[in-house]
């Protein structure tokens, strides 16, 4: 599916079991110039820290998405979303609190593996031996836009009985004691295409992606990490781990967030609203028609 005009496809699908978002770019004319220079040191925005491996553009994408949240009454028009997120209001402060409970550190995809460390060889995990079926099955890979590796490394460690962690600049070692560890990676896809003439649509997409990834910090036992399921036959991504088998997962949050932004976006043009509608409908199709229940979102373990 492609957007009208020159806005490329925003295809959302899975990498390394968890969610990532990919963009299919066949038009480079609107591509942003990405600053390849890393920031000089770890910085923060509220309670979200940025690794020094991030480029200025990567950090800026997250910060402008958060700024976009501040300038829009994001969720007030979607009571269903408020109920799923278990928050009473959709104002910026409440949504930021929800996000920061689930996300604490953002890192560049190319350096995430080099920062991984073993914290304890014999860690007592909550619900030992119980893993989500999707984690055991594995998943397809895609071009990374963003992924919640905190939940992934938590599950990897739980499977081995070994507590893993990540060396975070300016913070120290963050142990993956819960899916709520909240470590996100940014891949090339997040900044692969940024149509300069539709900045609000891009920021809305990036913000919805942030909330999507934050949902992967939830869950316990079989629901830990809110992992994606394979899409059914006949779907555009049939057989790929790019859909959800629940009614309150990342893609439902993604779709309702985008819908709310479509309705409440301050400064969005008619074209941008039209493109946000396509994004909303695309994410909504990722909720499998066989999904009948809401998963338990209480987090396993405890974030340190």
Secondary structure, DSSP 8 states (H G I E B T S, - for coil): ---STT--EEEEEEETTEEEEEEE----TT-------B-SS-EEETTEEE-TTSBHHHHHHHHHHHHHHHTS--STT-HHHHHHHT-S--SHHHHHHHHHHH--EEEEGGGTGGGEEEEESS---TTTT---HHHHH-------SEEEHHHHHHHHHHHHT-EEEEEETTTEEEE-SBGGG-EEEE-GGGGT---GGGHHHHHHHHHHHHHHHHHTT---GGGTT---EEB-TTSTTBTSEEEBSSSSSHHHHHHHHHHHHHHH-TT--HHHHHHHHHHHHHHHTTB-TT---------SB---
